[in-house]
Amino acid sequence: MDQEPEWWQHSEPAYYARKGDNIICSLCPHNCVIPEGKSGKCNTRINKNDKLSNIVYGHISSSAVDPIEKKPLYHFYPGEKVFSVGFWRCNLKCPFCQNHSISQSFSFLSDTECIDPGILLLKQFDTLTPMIAYTYSEPLMAYEYVLDAARKCREVEVKNILVTNAYINSEPFKKLLKFIDAVNIDLKTFTEAGYKKLGGSLDPVKKSIELALESGCHVEITVLAVPTISDSVDMMNKISRYIASLNKSIPLHISRYFPAYKFNEPATDIKQMNKLYECASNNLNYVYLGNVNSEGKSNTYCPKCGEVLITRKNYKINITDNLVDNVCGKCGSEQNIVRYHDPFLEDDLFKP
């Protein structure tokens, strides 16, 4: 960026402190100590002239209109479209990263447009979708930008969705959650040793899951079943029991891994995926398989009577007549599903 636009001044992060000639960044649990001219582990926060700057602020890696199911979110506005916006870089170093071309990129400033959060909202309006998702790479690396954009969206009742690894300190996460309507948290594994190999720690992610639930926003969780890292039945039993201890109705997505980036294990075995599904289903009300052609395991069933409520195939969904105002029409039990209601159709002016 040859000349910083006026609005870019908001890129200065709030979560840091000075210590001698260094800066300590407190956005995420790395709490990086950053000397002058250097960056933290995420390579997005740089100590420049004794101030911390977020160099990815306003830089959009990609955008598209997606089915909400692609986030994946199966219980938040099912069947609707979402304006998805991607960013750059990440504070974890997963060797199996599915989006490594943007999460681990070191050359982007000359290749991408720098967009004001207000202009981003105008782009969202053009898509005629009711919501925006901060996704693809790790959006928390663009924390200040996501916060600014989410505030503007909330003012005009556009829903904010966060798709994240949730590796963030509690104070900044709680501030952001005030403006988030739904979140999908990518739980990488369920051991401290496993997270350490990815450059992180498990406990902060668990804390973030719990904070998201406490905030009242809609929560879903994804586990990428990576061979040797997160595909064991024993681990899935621990994961699903942990989630159940918080709320049995939190939807869990178990996604099949395919070789990517620096990880060369073969794709997760289909039989193993089915075992993980059965294991998690013993503990949770809503479990889904992703990245597989597994008949029926992407449908939503009533956890009480087993009635089919929503069918899904290749991001095409059908909300059956069995789901009436988020209640099972057969047994009358309430479901953890947030439906979209068009405010224009609900206005008296538009009623017959």
N, C-alpha and C positions, 0 to 999 in steps of 0.2 A: 504494500500500500504506500504509494508515493506521498500522499497527503491525507491525513486522517480527517474524515468528515466531522462536522460539529457534534452530531449525535453519538459519535464513537467514544466520546469522553466518558460515557457511562460504563465503559468496559473495565474501569478500575475496580477490582474485586474488593469486597468489604471484609472478607475473612482472611486477614493476615495481620502480622505484627512485626515490628522491627526488633532485631537483636544484634547490636553492634553494627557491623557492615553487612549483615545478612537480613533476609526477610524470611519469616516463618509463615507458610501458607497453611491455613486451617480449614480449607474447604473439605478435604477428604482425610481419611485416617492415616495417610502417609505423613501428614504434617511436615512437608518438605522444608528443609532449611536451604534457602536459595541465595547464593552469593550474587553480587552485582554482575549483570550481563548473562546470567545463567537462568535455566528454567528448572521447574520441578519434574518429577517422574512422568507427568502427563505430557510434558512438552507443550503446554498451552499457557502456562503462567510464568512470566519472565520478570525478573528483577531489573527494572530499567530506570535509571536515575533515582534510585532509592525509593521507587514505587513499584507495586506489583501490577502488571498489565496482563490482560487476557487477550492474547494475539488472535484467537479464533472468533472473537466477538463479531457477530454479523456475517461471518463467512458460512454460506450454506453449501454443503457438499452435494446435495441432491434433494429433489422434491417430486412428489407424485400424489395422485389420488388413488388410494387403496381401499379395498374392503376392510372394514374394521376387524374382521376375522384374521387378517394377515398380521396383526400386531404381535402376538395373537390376543384378541379379546373376544370371548364367546358370549359373555354375559352382560356386556355394555353396548347398548344400541345395536343389537344383532341385526345384520342385514344392511346396515347403513355404510356410507362411504366416509372416509376421513382424509383430510389433507395432511400428508406426511412430509416432515421436514427433517433432513439429516445434517449432521455437523461433522466435526473432525476429531480424531485422536481419542485416546482412552487412558484411564488410570490403572487398568489391568493389562496384562500381557499374555492373553490366552493363545497358546500355539495352534488352537483349532478354530480361531476366530472366523466367523462366516462373513464378516464385513471388513476384513483386514486392509482392503485397498483404501478405506477412508479412516479406519481406526488407528492404523499404524503408519499413515502417510506423513512424510516429512517435507513434501513440496506441494503447497496448495494455495498460497497467498496470491500467486500470479494467475491461477487457473479458475478462481471463483469470484463471483460478484459479492460485494459487501452490501447487505440489505438492512435498512433501518427496520426496527420492529414494527413500526407503523405501516411501512410498505408491505411487510410480511402479512399483516392482517388484511390489507387490501387484496393481496394475492389469494388469501384464504377465502375472502368474499367471492372472488371470481370463480372459485371451484363449486360454489353452491352447496357445500357440505356443512353440517352443523358443528364440526369439531376439527381440531388440529392435533396432530401427534408429533411429539419431539422424539425422534427415533433413529433407526439405522445404525450410526455410530453412537458412542456414549454421549447423550445430550447434557449430562452434568458437567462435561468439560466446557460447555458453553453456558455455564450456570447463570451468569449475569444476563445474558441475552435471553435465555429461556424464561427467566424471572420477569424481565421487562415485557416480553411478548405475551406471557401468560396473564400478566396484569391487564394488558390492553384487551385481550380476548375476553377475560372475565367481565370487563366493563360493558361489553356488547353481547354477553350471554353466549359466546362461542365456547364450547367445551374444550378443556385442555387435557391431553393424554400424555403420559410420560412412560416411555419404554426404556428401562434402565438396569444397570448392574447394581444400583443402589449402594455403591461403595462411596459413601459420603458421611460426613460428620452430622450429628443430630441437629445442631442449631441451624445450619443453613438448609437442611432438608425440611425441618419444620416450617421454616419461612416460605419455602417454595410450595409445600403441600397445601398451604392456604388457598392456592390458586389452581390446584390440580383436581380434576374430577375423576380420573381413572388412571391406574398405574399397572403396568405389567413388569414384574421384577424377575430378572434372570438370575436364578439361583444356580451358580456354577457347579457346586459340589457340596458336600456336607461334612467335611472334616477340615480342621485347621491346617493340617499338613497339605491337604489338597489345594486350599486357597493360597497357601504360601508359595506353591509352585507356580501359581498364576500371578504372583506379585501382590497378593492381598491378604485378607483375613476374614474369617467366617462371621465372627460376632457382630461387627458393624453392619453386615448385610441383614442379619437376623433382627438387629435393632431397627433398621430401616423398614423392614416388613411390618414390625409391630407399630412403628410410628405412623406408617401409612394407614393402617387399620384404625388407629386411634384418631386420626385426622378426619375420618368419615368418608374418605374417597373410596371408590370402588377398586378392589385389589384382585389381581390374578397373578399367578406365578408360573414361570416356565423353567423346566429343567431340560437342558440338552443332554441326551443320554450318550455320553462320549465313552467309548471302550477304555477300560482301565482307570477312568477318572470318575465317572458318574453313572455307570450303567449296571451296577450290581443291585440285586433284589434287596439285599440287606440295607444298602444305603437308601434305596427308595422307601423302604419300610420306615427308616428313621426320618426321612424328609416328610413323608405323608403323615406320620404321627405328630411331628412337630407342627405342621400346618393345622392338623386337626385340633391340637391343643389351643390354637388361636381361634379357629372357626372352621368347622367341618365343611362349610359351604363355600369356602374359597376355591375357585376353579384352579385346577392344576393341569398344565399342558406339558406332556412329555414328548419332546421332539427327537426325531431320529437324526443322528449325526451322519454327515458325509465328509469324506476327506477334504480338508481345506487348509490353506496357509502352510504352517510348518509341521502339521500333525498328519501322519500317514497311516494311522490305523484304518482298517476297512470299515465300511459303513456299519452301523449298529445292526446286529442280527434281528430279523423280524420276530423270530420266536422269543428273543430276549425282550423286545419291545412289548410284546403281549404279556409276558410275565410281569414286567414293570407296571403295566396297566392294571392287571388283576391285583397286584400287591397294593398299589395306591388306592384302588377302588374299595378295598377292604376297610380303609380308614377315612376316606373322603367321599362327599356326596357327588362331586362333579370332577371327572378325570377325562382327559382327552389325549389321543395320540396325534402327533403332527409329523409331517413329512413322510407319511406312509399311506398306502392304499389299503387300509384296514377297515373292512365293512362294519359300520355301526359305531366305531370307537371315536368318531368325531361328533356324534349326535348328543343332544342333551336329553336325559331321561329324568323323570321325577324320582328323586331318591327314596320316596316313600312307597310308591306303588309300581314304579318301573315304566310308566306310560311315556311314550316318545313325545317330547315337547317341541324340539327343533331338530330338523335333519340338515346335514351339511355334506356337500360333495364339491371339491374343487372351488371353494369359496362361494359356492352357490348355496343359499340356505332357504329352508322353508319352515316358517313358524306355523306349526300345526294348530288346528282348532282346539287342541287339548290345552293350549296355554292361553288363558283368559285373564288379562290384567295381572300377569305374573303369578297366577294361581293355577295349579293343576286342575283341569276341568273334571278329572275322574275322581280324585280323592280329596280335593279342596286344600291341599297343602301349599303354603306360600313358597315361592322360588326366589333364589338370589339372582334375579335378572333385572337389569335396568333397561326399560324400553324407551324408545324415542317417541315423543308426541310433538307434532308440528304446532308451534304456538299460533301460526296463522289460521290453522284449521280449528283451533280451540277458541279463537276470538269470536265474539258474538256477531261481528260484522260478516263473518264468513259462514255462519251457520244458516241452514235453510229455514 
